């Protein structure tokens, strides 16, 4: 036996590790060659090869060559590689007769996908793809860990294992011999690295070392797989409509750009139902859709087959234009609730195209349709909007510092049992702010609206006017001069203080009650501090505020050095004449308006309080109170709300509301967090909704339990919806979820 280091010393600089190709690199030296004779230079290296035929090259601290047995023996920090596969070991033996490489001692095999296999001993073919490993352990993606007594790899991608343990949990730092929080044990397992899937036979799930579940077969995706076809973990549950039920989804990764999930539900009371979800991405857009089929028999006052579909899509046409759609329909709200799908009181669908030209110009054309799901809805009054057009443009700042904006819109709206409306509208706005030498802020505002209407059946819903048809063109111009005087003074180490009086004078032609103008976009109106200084305080265009008025408010604030603040505002409006366009109870029906105000307190980052109110102008009786507060402490928070409103003809919900609510959430320990919420109707003296949640999450396990209940009748005209849900979810990260839902 000759020392190969002397033979190969001409190939590497002295004092460095030896590098040698294992196949096709040099002629074998003769056993009769006298040691004293200088070694012939090695032949030229063969052409570079790729793939599985590429030579395996290695480095080591020392290398020996056994001529009699034709063995290459490397020891000391051995590293061998072929393309992207790397083998590391303390000792490495390569049999040039059989092409088998044997690695011993701290064996590591690095895969092209980044996964790492560890073994006590490994026998591999010359390309490092196939072989047998003893004492295998593997570190997979997402903290996955795999241990086996032995393994055999074939085809470079199939790893058959015996006596297998798998978990994604970290071992106890104080006592690594303690069992992990959960682990899978199996007699046999197969790791298919091409399909990215692990399959177990005779598998047992252990929790803290205690067996809790046995299955003859179990399969889950490799943790490195972003998506893989297969059955998802089932959800078990019970409900009054379905009885006991089980939903077992199947996920189909059709190709890299699309997938489909089928979710059949079997129950004890109903025929099977099927839910589905489809997604697809394109180079210039995406679509997604979900839906279901199921029986309606047993749901309230319903029978036959029911279905629903929720879908949307969006596509870029070029650098300026994109188009999209949404299509949402359902048999009824009762059907969605019965089969446990998201339910709403109404569904909207549309198809549109919109264009963007920088931040200055925007245009959109669409068609819209709506579906009312509640049985109290009058479907004849639900509109179809076709077409609906809108465009606006901003000209930027002019030489005086002001700016113009202009928009134009048009729509045609039809109902089978109500008003049909066609409208053309345009609005031009100009605003010019100036600051004088005394710090006064003067702002000139102008807003001009022009509208043209063609309406039929104006005497039907939602207008109920005294005239059936109308053709009307009208305009409105509002001019405003806004004055503010921010007075700021320092408060030393306590920050700074601000007092800011504000007065705005707005004038324009009187618009009258406008009862013969169809109203589609201003059906609900609420006067608050948020719209006190708007030129037209209605949310839309169909109702126009006119006449001359003065708006006044006083704002005060204390800004603390830590960034906190105490801020408040109080104000009201005064009219030169009564404006009949405002409904009784709106707060603006008389010459002098109600008082509006707000208070915001946030002295420290962990405390935030906001309150808004509207008080009757005569007796200061509250007509609106809305408060919300939040306190954050460490890893938790507490929030509370209060709402009070009086009946108003300006609101579609014409009933008094008094409601309180609260929520608390917090991180109890490193892994545990909990929360609770509740709402109570003081006017009806009953609970509205309540719920609690408890969640545990660490690096390998999620346990989540939630209970939520609302107490209202779902078919009433109440603004509440009813539901009861009890949910348990146990998620073994990288393996799957197990859930139970009682409804």
C-alpha positions in Angstrom: 0.0 0.0 0.0 1.4 3.4 -1.0 0.7 6.8 0.5 -1.4 8.6 -2.1 -0.6 12.0 -0.7 2.9 11.6 -2.1 1.6 10.6 -5.5 -0.9 13.5 -5.7 1.3 16.2 -4.2 2.0 17.6 -7.7 -1.7 18.4 -8.1 -2.1 20.8 -5.1 0.0 23.2 -3.3 2.0 21.8 -0.4 0.2 21.9 3.0 -3.3 22.0 1.6 -6.0 19.3 1.4 -5.9 16.8 -1.5 -8.4 17.1 -4.4 -9.0 14.1 -6.6 -11.7 13.1 -9.1 -13.0 9.5 -8.4 -13.7 8.4 -11.9 -11.9 8.8 -15.2 -9.3 11.2 -13.9 -6.0 9.3 -14.1 -4.5 5.9 -15.1 -4.1 3.4 -12.4 -0.4 3.1 -11.3 1.2 -0.4 -11.6 1.9 -2.3 -8.4 5.5 -3.1 -9.7 6.5 0.5 -10.1 9.6 1.1 -7.9 8.8 3.7 -5.3 12.1 5.5 -6.1 11.0 6.4 -9.6 9.3 9.7 -10.1 5.6 9.4 -10.8 4.4 10.1 -14.3 2.3 13.2 -14.6 -1.5 12.4 -14.6 -3.2 12.4 -17.9 -5.4 15.3 -19.0 -8.7 15.6 -17.3 -11.7 14.3 -19.2 -14.3 16.7 -20.7 -16.6 18.3 -18.1 -19.8 16.3 -17.5 -23.0 17.3 -15.9 -26.0 15.5 -14.4 -25.7 12.0 -12.9 -22.6 11.2 -15.1 -20.5 14.0 -13.7 -17.4 12.8 -11.8 -17.5 12.8 -8.0 -14.7 15.0 -6.6 -13.5 15.1 -3.0 -11.2 16.9 -0.7 -9.6 15.4 2.5 -6.7 16.0 4.9 -5.1 12.8 3.8 -5.7 10.2 1.0 -4.4 6.7 0.5 -4.6 4.4 -2.5 -4.7 0.6 -2.1 -3.4 -0.7 -5.4 -4.1 -4.3 -4.6 -7.8 -3.8 -3.8 -8.1 -0.6 -6.0 -9.5 1.4 -3.1 -9.2 5.2 -2.5 -9.3 5.9 1.2 -9.7 9.5 2.5 -9.8 10.6 6.1 -10.0 13.9 8.0 -12.6 16.5 7.1 -13.7 14.6 3.9 -16.0 16.4 1.5 -17.1 14.8 -1.7 -19.5 16.3 -4.2 -21.2 15.8 -7.5 -22.9 18.8 -9.0 -25.0 20.1 -6.1 -24.9 16.9 -3.9 -22.3 17.1 -1.1 -21.1 14.4 1.2 -19.2 15.0 4.4 -17.7 12.4 6.7 -14.7 11.6 8.9 -13.7 8.7 6.7 -14.4 8.0 3.1 -13.6 4.8 1.1 -14.2 4.5 -2.7 -14.0 1.1 -4.4 -13.1 1.8 -8.0 -14.0 -1.7 -9.0 -17.7 -1.5 -7.8 -18.2 2.3 -7.8 -19.4 2.1 -4.2 -18.4 4.8 -1.7 -18.5 4.1 2.0 -18.7 7.0 4.4 -18.3 6.7 8.2 -18.4 9.0 11.2 -20.5 12.1 11.3 -21.9 11.5 7.8 -23.8 14.5 6.3 -25.4 14.4 2.9 -26.6 17.8 1.6 -29.4 17.6 -1.0 -29.8 20.1 -3.9 -33.1 21.4 -2.3 -31.3 22.3 0.8 -32.4 19.4 3.0 -29.7 17.6 5.0 -29.4 13.9 5.9 -27.2 12.8 8.8 -26.1 9.1 9.3 -23.6 7.0 11.3 -22.6 5.1 8.2 -23.5 5.3 4.5 -22.8 3.1 1.4 -23.5 5.1 -1.8 -23.0 4.6 -5.4 -20.3 6.6 -7.2 -22.7 9.4 -8.1 -23.9 9.8 -4.4 -27.5 9.3 -5.5 -28.4 5.8 -4.2 -27.3 3.7 -1.4 -28.0 2.5 2.2 -27.7 4.6 5.3 -27.5 3.5 9.0 -28.7 5.6 11.9 -30.3 8.2 9.7 -31.6 11.6 10.8 -32.7 14.3 8.5 -33.3 18.1 8.9 -36.1 19.2 6.6 -37.7 22.5 5.8 -39.9 24.3 8.3 -38.1 22.7 11.3 -39.1 19.2 10.2 -37.0 16.4 11.7 -36.9 12.8 10.6 -35.1 9.9 12.4 -34.8 6.2 11.3 -32.9 3.1 12.2 -31.9 2.7 8.5 -32.8 3.9 5.0 -32.3 2.9 1.4 -32.3 5.5 -1.4 -33.1 4.5 -4.9 -33.4 6.6 -8.1 -31.8 9.5 -6.3 -35.3 10.6 -4.9 -37.0 7.7 -3.1 -35.9 7.2 0.5 -37.3 4.1 2.2 -37.0 4.2 5.9 -37.5 1.7 8.8 -38.5 2.5 12.4 -39.2 6.1 11.7 -39.8 9.1 14.0 -41.0 12.5 12.6 -41.7 15.8 14.3 -41.3 19.5 13.8 -41.0 20.2 17.6 -37.8 21.3 19.3 -36.4 19.0 22.0 -36.4 20.2 25.5 -33.2 22.3 26.1 -32.9 21.1 29.7 -33.5 17.4 29.0 -33.2 16.4 25.3 -34.1 12.8 26.2 -37.7 14.0 27.0 -40.2 13.2 24.2 -41.2 16.1 22.0 -44.7 17.6 22.3 -45.8 15.5 19.4 -44.2 13.0 17.1 -45.2 10.4 14.4 -43.9 6.9 14.8 -44.1 4.4 11.9 -42.8 0.9 11.1 -42.0 2.0 7.6 -42.0 5.3 5.7 -41.2 6.5 2.2 -39.9 10.0 1.4 -40.5 10.8 -2.2 -38.3 13.8 -2.9 -39.7 14.3 -6.4 -43.3 14.3 -5.4 -42.4 16.1 -2.2 -44.4 13.7 0.0 -43.9 11.5 3.1 -45.9 8.3 3.4 -46.1 6.3 6.6 -47.3 2.7 7.3 -48.5 1.5 10.7 -48.2 5.1 12.0 -49.0 6.3 15.6 -49.4 9.8 16.8 -47.9 10.4 20.2 -48.5 13.5 22.4 -45.8 14.0 25.0 -44.8 10.4 24.5 -48.4 9.0 24.9 -50.0 7.3 21.9 -53.3 9.0 21.0 -54.0 7.9 17.4 -53.2 5.0 15.2 -53.6 4.7 11.4 -52.4 2.0 9.0 -51.6 4.7 6.4 -50.8 8.4 6.6 -49.4 10.8 4.0 -48.5 14.5 4.1 -46.4 16.8 1.9 -42.7 17.3 2.4 -42.3 20.5 4.5 -40.3 22.0 1.6 -43.3 21.6 -0.8 -45.1 24.9 -1.3 -48.2 23.0 -2.5 -49.0 19.3 -3.1 -52.1 17.4 -4.2 -53.8 15.2 -1.6 -56.5 14.9 1.0 -56.5 17.6 3.7 -57.3 16.8 7.3 -61.1 16.5 7.9 -63.3 18.7 10.0 -65.8 17.1 12.3 -68.8 18.9 13.8 -72.5 19.0 14.6 -75.3 21.4 13.9 -79.1 21.5 14.2 -79.4 21.4 10.4 -76.8 18.9 9.5 -76.6 16.8 12.6 -73.2 15.2 12.9 -71.1 15.9 9.9 -67.6 15.4 8.5 -66.0 17.5 5.7 -62.9 15.9 4.0 -61.3 18.3 1.5 -59.2 17.2 -1.4 -56.6 19.6 -2.7 -55.6 19.3 -6.3 -52.5 21.2 -7.4 -53.4 21.2 -11.1 -50.2 22.9 -12.2 -47.9 25.7 -10.9 -50.5 28.3 -11.7 -53.8 26.8 -10.6 -55.4 24.6 -8.0 -58.8 23.2 -7.0 -60.1 22.1 -3.6 -63.2 19.9 -3.4 -64.8 19.6 0.0 -67.6 17.0 0.3 -69.7 17.1 3.5 -71.4 14.0 4.8 -74.0 14.4 7.5 -76.5 12.4 9.5 -79.6 14.6 8.6 -78.9 15.8 5.0 -77.9 14.4 1.7 -74.2 15.0 0.9 -73.1 18.5 0.0 -70.1 19.7 -2.0 -68.0 22.8 -1.5 -65.3 23.8 -4.0 -62.7 26.5 -4.4 -60.7 27.3 -7.6 -57.7 29.6 -8.0 -55.6 30.5 -11.0 -52.8 33.0 -11.6 -52.0 34.4 -15.1 -49.1 36.5 -16.2 -51.3 39.6 -16.2 -53.9 38.7 -13.6 -55.7 36.2 -11.4 -59.1 34.6 -10.8 -60.6 32.9 -7.8 -64.0 31.3 -7.2 -65.7 29.3 -4.5 -69.1 27.7 -4.2 -71.2 24.9 -3.1 -74.2 22.6 -3.8 -76.5 21.2 -1.1 -80.0 20.5 0.0 -82.1 23.3 1.4 -84.8 21.0 2.9 -84.9 21.7 6.7 -83.6 25.2 6.4 -86.2 27.8 7.4 -89.1 27.7 4.9 -86.9 26.3 2.1 -86.8 23.2 0.0 -85.0 21.8 -3.0 -81.3 22.1 -4.1 -79.4 25.2 -3.1 -76.1 26.6 -4.3 -73.8 29.6 -4.0 -70.8 31.1 -5.8 -68.4 33.8 -4.7 -65.9 34.8 -7.4 -63.6 37.6 -8.5 -60.9 38.3 -11.1 -58.6 41.0 -12.2 -56.4 41.4 -15.3 -54.0 44.1 -16.5 -54.5 45.1 -20.1 -51.6 47.4 -20.5 -49.7 49.9 -18.4 -52.8 52.1 -18.0 -55.8 49.8 -18.1 -57.0 46.8 -16.1 -60.3 45.0 -16.1 -62.0 42.8 -13.6 -65.2 41.2 -12.3 -66.9 39.8 -9.3 -69.9 37.5 -9.4 -71.6 36.5 -6.2 -74.9 34.7 -5.9 -76.6 32.4 -3.4 -79.9 30.6 -3.0 -80.6 32.4 0.3 -79.1 33.6 3.5 -80.7 30.5 5.2 -78.9 28.2 2.8 -75.5 29.8 3.5 -76.1 29.6 7.3 -77.3 26.0 7.2 -74.2 24.8 5.3 -71.8 27.1 7.3 -70.6 29.4 4.6 -70.0 33.2 5.0 -73.4 34.9 4.9 -74.3 38.5 4.2 -77.6 40.4 4.0 -76.9 41.2 0.3 -74.4 40.3 -2.4 -72.9 42.6 -5.1 -71.6 41.6 -8.5 -69.9 43.8 -11.1 -67.7 43.9 -14.2 -65.5 46.8 -14.8 -62.5 48.4 -16.6 -60.5 51.1 -15.1 -57.5 53.2 -16.2 -54.8 55.1 -14.3 -52.6 57.8 -15.7 -50.2 58.7 -12.9 -51.8 60.2 -9.8 -53.7 62.8 -11.8 -56.2 60.9 -13.9 -58.6 58.0 -13.3 -61.4 56.5 -15.3 -63.8 53.6 -14.7 -66.7 52.0 -16.4 -68.7 49.2 -14.8 -72.0 47.4 -14.5 -73.4 46.4 -11.1 -76.0 44.0 -9.9 -77.2 43.2 -6.3 -79.0 40.3 -4.6 -80.8 40.6 -1.4 -80.6 37.4 0.7 -83.0 38.1 3.5 -86.6 37.0 3.1 -87.8 40.4 4.1 -86.1 42.0 1.1 -88.3 43.2 -1.7 -86.4 42.0 -4.8 -88.3 44.3 -7.1 -86.7 47.3 -5.4 -83.1 46.0 -5.8 -81.4 48.0 -8.6 -79.4 47.0 -11.6 -76.8 49.6 -12.7 -75.8 49.4 -16.3 -73.7 51.3 -17.2 -71.9 53.3 -14.6 -69.1 55.6 -15.7 -66.8 57.9 -13.7 -63.7 59.9 -14.5 -61.7 62.5 -12.7 -58.6 64.6 -13.2 -56.4 66.8 -11.0 -54.5 69.6 -12.7 -52.0 70.1 -9.9 -51.0 73.3 -8.2 -51.3 76.5 -10.2 -49.2 79.6 -10.0 -51.2 80.9 -7.0 -50.9 77.7 -5.0 -54.4 76.5 -5.6 -55.5 73.4 -7.5 -58.4 72.3 -9.7 -60.1 68.9 -9.8 -62.9 67.9 -12.1 -64.9 64.7 -12.5 -67.8 63.5 -14.7 -70.1 60.5 -14.2 -73.1 58.9 -15.7 -75.3 55.9 -14.8 -78.5 54.2 -15.7 -80.3 52.4 -12.9 -83.4 50.2 -13.3 -85.7 48.3 -11.0 -88.6 45.9 -11.8 -90.8 47.5 -9.1 -89.3 50.9 -8.4 -87.8 54.1 -9.8 -85.7 53.8 -12.9 -83.1 56.6 -13.0 -80.6 57.9 -15.5 -78.2 60.6 -14.5 -75.4 62.7 -15.9 -73.3 64.7 -13.5 -70.1 66.7 -13.3 -68.3 68.5 -10.5 -65.5 71.1 -10.6 -63.6 72.0 -7.4 -61.0 74.6 -6.7 -59.2 75.3 -3.5 -56.7 78.1 -2.7 -55.0 78.2 0.7 -53.1 81.3 1.9 -51.2 82.2 5.1 -50.9 85.9 6.0 -48.2 87.6 8.0 -50.1 87.1 11.3 -50.4 83.3 10.8 -54.0 83.3 9.8 -54.9 80.6 7.3 -57.4 81.7 4.6 -58.8 79.1 2.2 -61.0 79.9 -0.7 -63.2 77.0 -1.9 -65.4 76.7 -4.9 -67.6 73.7 -5.9 -69.8 73.6 -9.0 -72.2 70.7 -9.7 -74.2 70.0 -12.8 -76.7 67.2 -13.1 -79.2 66.0 -15.6 -82.0 63.4 -14.6 -84.4 61.2 -16.5 -86.5 59.2 -14.1 -89.6 57.0 -14.4 -91.9 55.7 -11.6 -90.6 58.3 -9.2 -93.7 57.7 -7.1 -92.4 54.2 -6.3 -89.6 53.1 -4.0 -87.2 54.4 -2.9 -88.4 58.0 -3.6 -92.3 57.8 -3.2 -92.7 61.3 -4.9 -96.0 62.7 -6.1 -95.0 62.6 -9.7 -94.4 59.5 -11.8 -91.8 60.7 -14.4 -89.4 63.6 -14.4 -86.8 65.1 -16.7 -84.7 67.6 -14.8 -81.5 69.5 -15.3 -80.0 71.5 -12.4 -76.9 73.0 -11.1 -75.4 74.2 -7.9 -72.5 76.4 -7.0 -71.0 76.6 -3.6 -68.5 79.3 -2.6 -66.7 79.2 0.7 -64.2 81.3 2.6 -62.5 79.3 5.4 -60.6 81.2 8.2 -58.4 79.5 10.8 -56.1 81.1 13.4 -53.9 78.5 15.0 -52.5 79.9 18.3 -49.7 77.8 19.6 -47.6 78.3 22.7 -45.0 76.3 24.5 -45.6 74.7 27.8 -42.0 74.0 28.7 -41.4 70.4 29.7 -45.1 69.7 29.3 -45.0 70.1 25.5 -47.1 72.7 23.7 -50.7 73.9 23.6 -52.9 74.9 20.7 -56.1 77.0 20.5 -57.6 77.3 17.0 -60.8 79.1 16.2 -62.3 78.4 12.8 -65.0 80.1 10.9 -66.3 79.3 7.4 -68.8 81.3 5.3 -70.5 79.3 2.5 -73.0 80.7 0.1 -74.9 79.6 -3.0 -78.4 79.4 -4.5 -81.1 77.9 -2.4 -81.9 74.4 -3.6 -85.2 73.7 -1.9 -86.6 70.4 -0.8 -85.8 68.6 -4.1 -88.7 66.1 -3.8 -88.9 65.6 -7.5 -85.3 64.7 -7.9 -84.6 60.9 -7.6 -82.3 60.1 -4.7 -80.0 57.1 -5.2 -76.7 58.1 -3.4 -77.8 60.3 -0.5 -80.4 58.1 1.2 -78.5 58.1 4.5 -77.2 61.2 6.1 -75.7 61.9 9.6 -74.4 65.2 10.8 -71.1 65.0 12.7 -67.9 66.9 13.3 -66.5 65.0 10.2 -68.7 66.9 7.7 -69.2 70.2 9.6 -67.0 72.1 7.1 -68.0 70.3 3.9 -69.4 72.5 1.2 -72.1 69.9 0.5 -72.6 67.8 3.5 -74.6 65.1 1.8 -72.5 62.0 0.9 -73.6 61.9 -2.7 -74.8 64.2 -5.6 -78.5 63.6 -5.6 -79.2 65.9 -2.7 -77.6 69.3 -2.9 -77.2 71.7 0.0 -77.9 75.3 -0.8 -78.3 78.8 0.8 -75.9 80.8 2.9 -74.5 79.5 6.2 -71.7 80.1 8.7 -69.8 77.2 10.2 -67.9 77.8 13.4 -65.8 75.6 15.6 -63.2 75.9 18.3 -60.4 73.4 18.5 -58.0 72.9 21.4 -55.1 70.6 21.8 -52.3 69.8 24.2 -49.3 68.1 22.5 -47.1 66.2 25.0 -43.3 65.7 24.6 -43.7 61.9 24.3 -45.9 62.3 21.2 -49.2 62.0 23.1 -52.0 64.5 22.9 -55.3 65.7 24.2 -57.5 67.2 21.5 -61.1 68.4 21.4 -63.4 70.3 19.0 -66.9 71.8 19.4 -68.9 73.5 16.6 -72.2 74.2 14.9 -73.7 75.8 11.8 -76.0 78.8 11.3 -78.2 79.4 8.3 -79.6 82.5 6.8 -82.8 80.6 5.9 -84.3 77.2 6.7 -83.1 74.5 4.3 -85.9 72.1 3.7 -83.7 69.5 2.1 -82.6 68.1 5.5 -85.0 65.7 7.2 -86.3 66.1 10.7 -83.9 64.7 13.3 -80.8 65.2 11.0 -79.6 68.1 13.1 -79.5 70.6 10.2 -83.3 71.0 9.6 -83.4 74.4 11.4 -81.5 77.6 10.9 -79.2 76.8 13.9 -77.8 73.3 13.8 -77.2 70.9 16.6 -73.9 71.0 18.4 -71.2 68.5 17.2 -68.0 67.7 19.0 -65.2 65.2 19.6 -62.6 64.5 22.2 -59.4 62.5 21.6 -57.1 61.6 24.5 -53.9 59.7 23.9 -51.4 60.9 26.6 -49.3 57.7 26.4 -48.8 55.0 23.7 -50.8 52.5 25.7 -54.0 54.6 26.1 -56.4 55.9 23.4 -59.8 57.4 24.0 -62.1 58.9 21.3 -65.6 60.2 21.7 -68.0 61.9 19.3 -71.3 63.5 20.0 -74.2 65.5 18.6 -76.3 67.5 21.0 -79.7 69.0 20.5 -79.4 72.7 19.9 -82.0 73.7 22.5 -81.7 71.5 25.5 -78.3 69.9 24.7 -80.0 66.5 24.8 -77.7 63.8 23.2 -78.7 62.7 19.8 -75.6 60.8 19.0 -72.8 59.5 21.3 -70.1 57.3 20.0 -67.1 56.4 22.2 -64.3 53.9 22.0 -61.3 53.3 24.2 -58.3 51.1 24.2 -55.8 50.3 26.9 -52.7 48.3 26.0 -50.5 46.7 28.6 -47.5 44.6 27.8 -48.8 41.7 25.7 -52.5 42.4 26.2 -55.2 45.0 25.6 -58.7 46.0 26.7 -61.2 47.9 24.5 -64.7 49.3 25.1 -67.3 51.0 23.0 -70.6 52.8 23.5 -73.1 53.8 20.9 -76.3 55.9 21.2 -78.4 57.2 18.3 -82.0 58.5 18.2 -84.5 57.7 15.4 -84.0 59.9 12.3 -85.8 60.1 9.0 -82.4 60.7 7.4 -81.3 57.1 8.3 -82.7 53.9 6.9 -82.6 52.3 10.4 -85.2 54.4 12.1 -85.0 53.1 15.7 -83.2 54.2 18.8 -80.0 52.3 19.6 -78.1 52.1 22.8 -75.3 49.5 22.8 -72.2 48.8 24.8 -69.4 46.5 23.8 -66.0 45.4 25.0 -63.1 43.1 24.2 -60.0 41.8 26.0 -57.1 39.9 24.6 -53.7 39.0 25.9 -50.6 36.8 25.6 -50.9 34.8 28.9 -47.5 33.0 28.5 -45.0 32.6 25.8 -47.3 30.1 24.0 -50.8 30.8 25.3 -53.1 33.7 24.4 -56.7 34.3 25.1 -59.5 36.8 24.2 -63.1 37.6 24.9 -65.7 40.0 23.5 -69.3 41.0 24.1 -72.0 43.4 22.9 -75.1 44.3 24.8 -78.2 46.2 23.6 -79.3 48.5 26.5 -82.5 49.5 24.6 -83.8 46.0 24.1 -82.2 44.8 27.4 -80.5 41.7 25.9 -77.2 40.5 24.8 -76.3 40.9 21.2 -73.1 38.9 20.8 -70.4 37.2 23.0 -67.4 35.1 22.4 -64.2 33.7 23.9 -61.1 32.2 22.4 -58.0 30.4 23.7 -55.0 29.6 21.6 -51.7 27.8 22.1 -49.0 28.1 19.5 -45.3 27.0 19.4 -42.9 26.0 16.7 -44.8 22.8 15.9 -48.3 22.9 17.3 -51.4 25.1 17.2 -54.4 24.5 19.4 -57.3 26.9 18.9 -60.7 26.9 20.5 -63.4 29.5 19.9 -66.9 30.1 21.0 -69.1 32.8 19.5 -72.8 33.5 19.7 -75.2 36.1 18.6 -78.7 36.2 20.0 -80.9 38.0 17.4 -83.5 36.5 15.0 -81.8 36.3 11.6 -85.0 37.0 9.6 -86.0 40.1 11.5 -85.4 43.6 10.3 -82.8 43.9 13.1 -79.3 45.1 12.3 -78.0 42.1 14.1 -77.4 38.6 12.6 -77.6 35.4 14.6 -75.2 32.5 14.7 -73.6 30.1 17.2 -70.2 28.5 16.6 -68.0 26.3 18.8 -64.7 25.5 17.1 -61.8 23.3 18.1 -58.7 23.2 15.8 -55.5 21.2 16.4 -52.8 21.9 13.9 -49.7 19.8 13.6 -47.4 22.1 11.7 -46.0 20.5 8.4 -48.5 17.6 8.8 -52.1 18.9 8.9 -55.1 20.2 10.9 -57.8 18.4 12.8 -60.9 20.3 13.5 -64.3 20.0 15.2 -67.1 22.5 14.8 -70.4 22.5 16.7 -73.0 25.0 15.4 
